[in-house]
Amino acid sequence: PTAFLPEARSMSGAATPQLAVGVRSQVLHKFYTFEHDLGVWAFGSVQVLKERRTGSLKTCKAVQKSLLRDAPGAAVRIKKLCELRHPLLCGFTEVLEDLQHYFLISPKLEGGDVGEWLEKTSQEDSMVEEHACAAYIAQVLVALAYCHGMSVYHLDLRSSSVLLTSRESDARAMLSDTGLALALDPECPHVRNADGAHIAPELRRTGRLVSGGAPDLWSVGSLAQAMLIGDEVHGFAKDSELWAFRSKGSRNFVRQLLQAEGKRPTAAAALQHPWLRSISVRQHLGGPNDCIKDDVVERLVCYMQAILLIPVELAHRDLDRLRGDFVRIDLDSDGFISAKAAQALLVLRGSLEVQARRAVDLADVRGTGVLEFSALAAAALLADMLPTFWASCEAEDLAMRLQKLFFEAFGDEKGVEPVQLHHLQRSVMTSIGRLMENHSGVNYAEVLSAFDEEPEIDRDSLLPRLSAANGCGTPLHYAAGRPPAPEEEEQTSWLWPQSSSFGLFRSCGLYGDAPRTSRNSESRRSCSGDWEYDDDDD
């Protein structure tokens, strides 16, 4: 028998019956065989198909043309969405049509979606591990940062929009349906009329079109809250008793995203929140059959050496021009540009495309796909060091090449080690060093605090010390500001230090077991001079 869903709505918002069975079409039958129905969505039915040629499973979303205000225009916009390519996007691979429907084909992932995962967790009366929540949210933000950089916005991001590649704990989270709401109808009445905590307040105001990615950040905050405490209320669940079982960092992250329009961070900026600083998404950036090395420590050491070498290896005019280009491209003024834009700037500067691509990839330590200015400057130096035949070099190999240059630049005339710390301090504080400090969030005194206990720096201490410093003195380290007292929390900037147990990059012994830079235990301040949480504080 045919089932109907009376709550399904047309593009005008009026209730419209929707068939709860998948559409059978000769267009589909030519390339696919029917497997089973999944249900319905706002514009039609959803079913699982098997591709005849490969045997792989696909998800097919049918769109009834009669529900669209401008069906031909929608088709053009949907086909443009097929051009989006990112490892953390589950995009449409094909768009087919018959007289009554468009058929949107995308991969069928084995792990289901986050909504199903949360429902199962709730039925088991258990809570999701916080690290898993942070990992999935970070991956969603990386995908959003890419899409927002392409001026594509989701506007209907909910738990069922985040798909999992498997049912294992290390599954990749992939964002689906990005841009679909606006592609089907730019006025999005189905979003405005939708019920759900994931819909941003500004989208509920009828008669007002919303541009930009702010509504998506509200949705991410709502998703994070649902994952952390299970509440799907509209807005920040400040009084939930379940926050007692979560870190202050996670609570602050959710609160900052569930703010009024105009106060939320961008996707790129949200990735820098201390709650997510320990998350690297690099291992999830390859294809399904790729083996991606999560070489965050090696990349960090390359980045830190580049930061030290910039004052003596780059020309002031070159760096100043690069800064001007960065500001010009940073259209939303959040302090970040996309990796693609960074590559274009390096090519404009004179690098080969293959060099620019590899240099930017190395400087993007965590694999977020966005770079702030210090990372762009580091990428510029790395590109200069990458001859064509080095364009595919491993981060560990480049770290050794940078180490050689370090001792040539800061050692005596013959490049003989050790390097004296007082000489290094004078060498980096050039006009270029001051430009870096003024415009890139670098503090060379804090960077060099990694060597406070060793006035002489040799090959045995350079890389271990930089690795152990965890990006201290750079934007990779935790942001400035003491943690807020409970009564101050609502007025405090969203960037504040989190528990030291969430250190950015834990030493893995790659360059030896170097002791941590000494800290003043009496004042309990980090190497950047900022109050730092103890484990018990969280």
QUIPEFEN-V779174 format. One line per field, one symbol per residue. psi: psi as a letter, one per 20 degrees, with the letter a starting at -180 (. if undefined). burial: b if it has 16 or more other ideal C-beta (glycine too) atoms within 10 Angstrom, else e. A space follows every 10 residues. Layout:
psi: ???
burial: ???
This chain:
psi: qpqqoiiqqr hiiqppqppj qqpoqhgghh iqqpfrqhbr ahjbrprpqp phgijqqqpo oppphiipgn gghhgghghh hiipoqhjpn apiqorqahi qqooprqoqh jbrhghghgg gghjlrqpph hggggggghg hgggggghhj kpqfilorhi ioqphrjrhk qpppprkpih ghhhohilhh ghiqpqiipq hhiioqjoqp qrjghhhghg ggggghhgij plqoapmhjp iihhjrqhgg ghgghhhlrq piiqrrgghh iiqhhihjpp jhijjrrhjq oppmlggghg hggghgghhg hihqqghghh hhgghghhhm hjkjjqrqhg hgghhhghii qqghggghgg hhhngikijq prhhhggghg ghhhinrgij ikqqhhghgh ghgghghhhi aahjkprrpp ghhhghhila hgghgghhij jpohghgiih jhinippahi hgghghghik jpjriirqrr pqqqqgiihh iqqioqqapi ikqgoppjjg krnpqqpqqo hgilqrijjq ppqrhih.
burial: eeeebeebbb beeeebebbb ebbebeebee ebeeeeeeeb bbbbbbbbbe beeeeeebbb bbbbbebbee eeebbebbee beebebbbbb bbeeebbeee bbbbbbbbbe bbbbbebbee eeeeeebbeb eebbbbbbbb bbbbbbbbbb ebbbbbbbbb bbbbbeeeee bbbbbbbbbb bbbbbeebbb bbbbeebbbb ebbeeeeeeb eebbbbbbbb bbbbbbbbbe ebebebbeeb eebeebbbbb bbbbbbbbbe beebbbbbbb bbbbbbbbbb bbbbbeeeee eeeebbbbbb bbbbbbbbbb beebeeeebe ebbebbeeeb eeebbbbbbe bbbbbbeeee beeebbbbbb bbbbbbbbbb bbbbbbbbbb bbbbbbeeee bebebbebbe bbbebbbebb beeeeebbbe beebeebbee ebbebbbebb bbbbebbbbb beeeeebeee bbbbbbbbbb bbbbbbbbbe eebeeeeeee ebebbbbbbb ebbbbebeee beebeebeee eeeeebbbeb ebbeeeeb
